[in-house]
Amino acid sequence: MRAGARAFRERLAFKLWRWTMAGAGRFEFFGWLARTTLRALYALGLQGTALDPARPWTRSHAAPEIPRASFRKLWRERKGC
């Protein structure tokens, strides 16, 4: 891969990350989307396969449990905010 192509993809990825982190609603939506997608993939038996987006991590670590809700939602439920 050419260095220029990689740099472009990295810049684009960081711009998208920054855009997502800059809005609470976007952050919450993409967190929900990630949890829902992983649950669906794992329900289909794709955990640990090439289609598992967590595979780079799970090759050398135990897969973390997918939370049932976001930290923000759990905080609201427990603290009543």
C-alpha positions as CSV (number, residue, x, y, z in Angstrom):
1,M,0.0,0.0,0.0
2,R,1.3,3.4,-0.9
3,A,2.0,5.8,2.0
4,G,-0.2,8.5,0.5
5,A,-3.2,6.2,0.3
6,R,-2.7,5.1,3.9
7,A,-2.3,8.7,5.0
8,F,-5.5,9.7,3.3
9,R,-7.5,6.8,4.9
10,E,-6.1,7.6,8.3
11,R,-7.0,11.3,7.9
12,L,-10.5,10.4,6.8
13,A,-10.9,7.9,9.7
14,F,-9.8,10.5,12.2
15,K,-12.1,13.2,10.7
16,L,-15.0,10.8,11.0
17,W,-14.0,9.9,14.6
18,R,-13.7,13.6,15.5
19,W,-17.1,14.3,14.0
20,T,-18.7,11.4,15.9
21,M,-17.1,12.4,19.2
22,A,-18.2,16.1,18.8
23,G,-21.9,15.3,19.1
24,A,-23.4,13.5,22.0
25,G,-26.3,12.2,19.9
26,R,-23.9,10.9,17.2
27,F,-21.7,9.3,19.8
28,E,-24.7,7.6,21.4
29,F,-26.1,6.4,18.0
30,F,-22.8,4.9,16.8
31,G,-22.3,3.2,20.2
32,W,-25.8,1.7,19.9
33,L,-25.1,0.7,16.3
34,A,-21.8,-1.0,17.2
35,R,-23.4,-3.0,20.1
36,T,-26.4,-4.0,17.9
37,T,-24.1,-5.1,15.0
38,L,-21.8,-7.2,17.2
39,R,-24.8,-8.9,18.8
40,A,-26.3,-9.7,15.4
41,L,-22.9,-11.0,14.0
42,Y,-22.3,-13.1,17.1
43,A,-25.9,-14.5,17.0
44,L,-25.1,-15.7,13.5
45,G,-22.0,-17.5,14.8
46,L,-19.5,-15.2,13.2
47,Q,-17.5,-14.5,16.4
48,G,-13.8,-15.0,15.7
49,T,-14.2,-15.3,12.0
50,A,-12.8,-13.0,9.3
51,L,-16.2,-11.1,9.4
52,D,-15.8,-10.3,13.2
53,P,-14.8,-6.6,13.5
54,A,-13.4,-7.4,16.9
55,R,-11.1,-10.1,15.6
56,P,-7.8,-8.1,15.7
57,W,-8.4,-7.7,19.4
58,T,-9.8,-11.2,20.1
59,R,-6.8,-12.9,18.5
60,S,-4.8,-12.2,21.6
61,H,-7.4,-11.2,24.2
62,A,-10.6,-12.6,25.5
63,A,-13.6,-11.0,23.9
64,P,-15.3,-8.5,26.3
65,E,-18.9,-9.0,27.0
66,I,-21.1,-6.7,24.9
67,P,-22.9,-4.4,27.3
68,R,-26.7,-4.5,27.2
69,A,-26.8,-0.7,27.3
70,S,-24.5,2.3,27.0
71,F,-22.7,3.6,30.1
72,R,-24.7,6.8,29.8
73,K,-28.0,4.9,29.9
74,L,-26.9,2.7,32.8
75,W,-25.8,5.8,34.7
76,R,-29.2,7.5,34.1
77,E,-31.0,4.3,35.3
78,R,-29.0,4.0,38.5
79,K,-28.6,7.7,39.4
80,G,-32.0,8.8,38.2
81,C,-30.6,11.8,36.2
